[in-house]
Amino acid sequence: MKIIDKLVFLTVGFCTLLACAQQPKDAKTTTALPTAVEEINSENMVAAITAKIKHFDEEPLYYLRIGKENCIIEVLVNDMPVYKSYELSNLASPLEINHNILGTGNQTVTVRMYPVGDLIKEEYEYGETITQLGDASNVSIKVIKLDKKGTMGLNDEVEVLQHQGPTTDANGEVFAGTGLPFYEYTFEFYAKVPYDLSENSWGDAADLQIVDQDVLEHKMLDYYKTFLKEYKRGNKDFIAQKYYQSFYVQAQAYYKSKEEIQEMWNEELELLNDPTVKPQSIKDYELVFYAHSGVAFLRLKTIEDLYYRNKCAAWVQTLENGVEYGIFFGLYLYAPKKGFSKKEFTLIMS
């Protein structure tokens, strides 16, 4: 699951934060594993997660191969975001989705389609602004499976399902949403995985739409502001506690080794150790829900500017080689059902 979104202001393009920081020098000094989240810190988090991860004879990984024409799209798996494409180009590599598969059973894929707007004019310097989906608008998605313990080559792919966007004609050439400014549809596929993450995750989340929305928004803002404050301070132990449950779900869903988990944490440490990080004001946001109202998110209201669209309202600026970047966090929060009430609940990062 992508924890951070990164935007290059000067070139106005997206990129992924891939660089890894060095392991903390004292990473091996802590021998006793924590028994509670409050005991998690930067030095013991990797060991604590590693001790919880189960490995299996077969470790299936599920992916989506996504193609689109004459539209821009957003894709959700089990009502959690996995992909946004606001460009004319297509995704070259298959998209991994195990982090949104919490257990064996039917999984839902939701596709949200929008017109391309001015993208064609900007790309080719001709044409008109397109405000409606057309007959040729189309999305194709192939669900594939690989075994992590295999060779992970193209010849090892197992096709689970091949899906084409809905059409109205017998030849499948006329898009069902022609003439609309927005179209959404959902289909299902069956996934079989050896783990069960339905508890101690957003799979066991309380319905956040039944609580007082002003109270929820206040709690969300407090979480976001405190997170940014501690990030600026470089408080590695605080951030480790916040990321702990999310990291565990990701690590189990992808059957990660200790080295892979350490790499995940190193990516965060690189930014945490960056002295140029400047938290930005949380403003112009809206409260939205995912996971069937189990997960809440404060996202920027800006929809016209595709480079900010659907980004988290909690973000920082940083410098790299004199270039200013925006780092947008993935603070999707849920409240566990255990101990939940409409007046009292605790938010956890999903």
Helices and strands as residue ranges (DSSP letters): E 4-8, E 13-15, G 37-39, H 45-52, E 60-69, E 72-77, E 80-85, E 95-96, G 98-100, E 105-114, H 119-124, E 138-147, G 154-156, E 158-164, E 183-191, G 202-204, G 208-210, H 213-233, H 236-253, H 258-272, E 278-279, E 285-290, E 295-300, E 315-320, E 323-329, E 333-334, E 348-349
